[in-house]
Amino acid sequence: MNRTLALVLAALAALLTAAGAASWVTHRYHAAVKRADDAVAEAASLRMQIDNTDSSIVTVTEYVDRVQTIRVKGDTIIKEVPRYVTVQADAACTVPVGFVRLHDAAATGDVLDSDPGDSDAAPSGVALSAVGSTVAANYTVNNETAQQLSALQATLRAQGVTIIGEDPAP
């Protein structure tokens, strides 16, 4: 009976050892599978980042070219102001202080006084050609900024980002 008990205990110990070893191997297998899955996911993420970087480089190059074109056109328009707003036009048109204040407030986003007052009707000393050059320069900067924003939005869309105010991409 002792011998049978010893054999049963030995078999039980061997079975427990085998079960423990199997559990350890199974745990190691699942850990290896998880590491492999994580590596595959990271590789996919890195591939996507590389693809986005490539498209970003193209987008930046395109937008820089477009902004440069806008700047050249704006500079050309500003150079043409004397042809379209002549010295005679400068002499014939008095730009009032109120217009200058209104323009400057609009450019800076400030709020004007509710009562313009008599001083706003006085001549400002600013020539009409200077107004034309300033407006052309402001529109050039506005167009450059709009192009930069469009390029940024295109880059973000290419990366799968939803832009506020737009419908999500399908």
Protein Blocks (a to p, Z undefined) as FASTA:
>chain_A
ZZmmmmmmmmmmmmmmmmmmmmmmmmmmmmmmmmmmmmmmmmmmmmmmmmmmmmmmmmmm
mmmmmmmmmmmmmmmmmmmmmmmmcfklmmmpccdfklmmmmmmmmnopacdfblbjmlm
pcehiafklmmmmmmmmmmmmmmmmmmmmmmmmmmmmnopacehiacdZZ
